[in-house]
Amino acid sequence: MASEVEAFGVRVHTVLPGSSGETSFRDTALTNLRGIDDEVYDEFMRQTIVRMLKSVGPGTRSKEVAEAVWRAATDAYPRRRGCWAVGRGSR
């Protein structure tokens, strides 16, 4: 995306937060998972659910994400390869 919008003076930064115990995302995601009944995605979805259930605890804090967003927004040079990974489970 960065190369597509660079000509317009737009910089692209990606912030990738890990799992957060401060939000209901994990519970909502588990409730709304789709694909478990699809034989193509069945094993992948089962592994995903196991990983989500194992990711307990505070995980990534909202303050850490906010700081990463600020750094990304104020950084003069976008990270062409990779992103701003924040917290456990984001890498």
C-alpha positions in Angstrom: 0.0 0.0 0.0 2.8 2.4 0.8 4.2 2.3 -2.7 0.7 2.9 -4.1 0.0 6.1 -2.2 3.6 7.5 -1.9 3.1 9.6 -5.1 0.3 11.4 -3.3 2.4 12.3 -0.3 0.7 9.8 1.9 2.8 7.7 4.3 1.7 4.3 5.5 2.5 2.9 8.9 1.2 -0.4 10.3 0.7 -0.9 14.1 0.1 -4.6 15.0 -1.0 -5.0 18.6 -0.9 -8.4 20.3 -3.8 -9.8 22.3 -5.2 -7.6 25.0 -6.8 -8.5 28.2 -8.1 -5.0 28.5 -10.7 -5.4 25.8 -13.4 -8.0 25.0 -11.8 -8.7 21.6 -10.8 -12.2 22.5 -14.2 -13.2 23.8 -15.9 -11.6 20.8 -13.6 -13.2 18.4 -14.1 -16.7 19.9 -17.9 -16.2 19.8 -17.9 -15.1 16.2 -15.3 -17.5 14.7 -16.4 -18.9 11.3 -14.9 -21.8 9.4 -14.7 -24.5 12.0 -17.3 -26.4 10.0 -15.4 -26.1 6.7 -13.1 -29.0 6.1 -10.5 -26.8 4.3 -10.1 -24.5 7.4 -11.1 -27.0 10.1 -7.5 -27.7 11.4 -6.4 -24.1 11.1 -9.4 -22.9 13.0 -8.9 -25.5 15.8 -5.3 -24.3 16.2 -6.4 -20.7 16.2 -8.9 -21.4 19.0 -6.3 -23.2 21.1 -3.9 -20.2 20.7 -6.6 -17.8 21.6 -7.5 -19.7 24.7 -3.9 -19.9 25.8 -3.4 -16.1 25.4 -4.5 -15.2 28.9 -3.4 -12.3 31.1 -3.1 -8.6 30.4 -1.2 -9.1 27.1 -0.8 -5.8 25.3 -1.9 -2.7 27.2 -3.8 0.1 25.5 -1.1 2.6 26.6 1.5 0.6 24.7 -0.6 0.6 21.5 -1.3 4.3 21.8 2.4 5.0 22.2 3.2 2.9 19.1 0.5 4.7 17.1 2.1 8.0 18.2 5.6 6.9 17.2 4.3 5.6 13.8 2.4 8.9 13.2 5.3 11.1 14.0 8.1 9.0 12.4 9.6 10.7 9.4 10.4 7.4 7.7 7.8 4.6 7.4 9.0 1.1 8.1 9.0 -0.4 4.6 9.5 -4.0 5.9 7.5 -4.9 8.9 5.5 -2.9 11.2 5.3 -1.5 14.7 4.7 -4.8 16.7 3.4 -4.1 20.1 3.1 -6.5 23.1 3.2 -10.2 23.5 1.8 -12.2 20.6 2.2 -9.5 18.0 5.3 -11.0 16.3 
